[in-house]
Amino acid sequence: MGTEMKKIVINGGLPLYGDISVSGMKNAALPIIFASILTKDKCVIENLPEVSDVTLSLEILHSMGATVKMLNRNTVEVDTTHFVGGSSPYELVSKLRGSTYLLGAELGRFGEARVGFSGGCDFGTRPIDQHKKGFEALGAVMTIENGCNHIVTGPGGLCGASIYFDIASVGATINVILAAVMTPGRTTIDNAAREPHIVDLANFLNMCGARISGAGTSFIKIQGVERLHGCNYTIIPDMIEAGTYMAAAAAAGGRVTVRGIIPKHMETVTAKLLEMGVEVDECDDSIVVSRTSPLQHANIKTYFYPGFPTDMHPQFSALLAMASGTSTVTEGVFENRFRYVDELKKMNADISVDGRTATIVGPAHLTGAPVKAVDLRGGAALVIAGLAAKGKTEICNVEYIERGYDNIVGKLRGIGADISLVDIPDAVVEKAN
Ligand code: EPZ
């Protein structure tokens, strides 16, 4: 019979009340999991979100010879003593973007890397020219061979270098840090990405004995060390998951406390919600979101951190569709992150896209519909729209959503949403195939 497919079913229109807890950050967990390749000692990583991108990353390490032991639902012990470089399975590597970090980690440990092309959400081309620029500045040579990115140490060996990124790329910043922490000499990265998960990676590596300073700023300095030892590390909370639930509370109405967060990471999302007339109260490690008046329109321009996060763009388009007046969302990071718009239009949203800007006319009275997730955050946008829409929304392709949200259905049910995860009968699946 066909593979078991699921869909999310939401009966919308209910306000949300209660507390919702945030899991560890997926985009911090992935680089830290691959960074464990750099030491032969055991590493224990805590507060891992139970999402498929994390499971897949651990599967990749295990398939390459690492010992991976789940100590509990959110804690893993990784031992890469017997890790075999260059052996990553393409069928796994091609499923997520995070596998790109094998390049920096294998180069850092073995002086060479051979990795198939990564996957990830489809926002247009996702080049790695800045990664290559960084690796080659360190003295490596990167080519494409047999459908793989292949990196070898050049004739002069690897040594620290001064690197300037043309784009403040998160992935390239992560990959150069991984490649440079045990490269002799001093490496600097100018125009580095400043995201909180860059800081989390640097903190993890420094706990393993690396010498990284400036993470979180656009100028990072790395002094190469001989070797790294293991450590126990706890992943930071997921600011995008937190922002998603803040947007959900603003969309559905009611009063929700989002717990276990770092409010500073939420600053741009909080500011935008306040601008839209939503009440937002910050506490030490939680934020209370409530809405009792109609949403107001706003304009959003996504940009590299600390700009408005591109990973919050689709969720806010769903929210702005309900706001009074005309809003715009300009995507400043990716070429084309608007594939979700067609699905929101099936729910009566009034959105038109021209190049990198969506114009949203509201307030639209969203209505439930059968829709499909086209990528991770686009799927989250449909959940938000479904919570606010009148009637029933059915979202298929939920595997996209499960890549980055730990138990989203259970967490939303916990604050009063009428939402469930339903098996799609095999017959329907086979017909669809
Ligand atoms: C990471 O992707 C995240 N993925 C993305 O989150 C996130 O949207 C993005 O950073 C920006 O914050 C993971 O962490 C696994 P980039 P990444 O390199 O590293 C261009 C989610 O929803 N670019 O900062 O691929 C690139 O095309 C996902 O959780 C180059 O031109 O992002 C894009 O336009 C989606 N050359 C821009 O820079 C390069 O060598 C930002 O890319 C690298 C990137």
Boltz pocket constraint, residues with backbone or C-beta under 6 A from the ligand:
constraints:
  - pocket:
      binder: B
      contacts: [[A, 27], [A, 30], [A, 97], [A, 98], [A, 121], [A, 125], [A, 126], [A, 127], [A, 128], [A, 129], [A, 130], [A, 131], [A, 132], [A, 167], [A, 168], [A, 169], [A, 170], [A, 171], [A, 172], [A, 193], [A, 310], [A, 311], [A, 333], [A, 334], [A, 335], [A, 376], [A, 377], [A, 404]]
      max_distance: 6.0
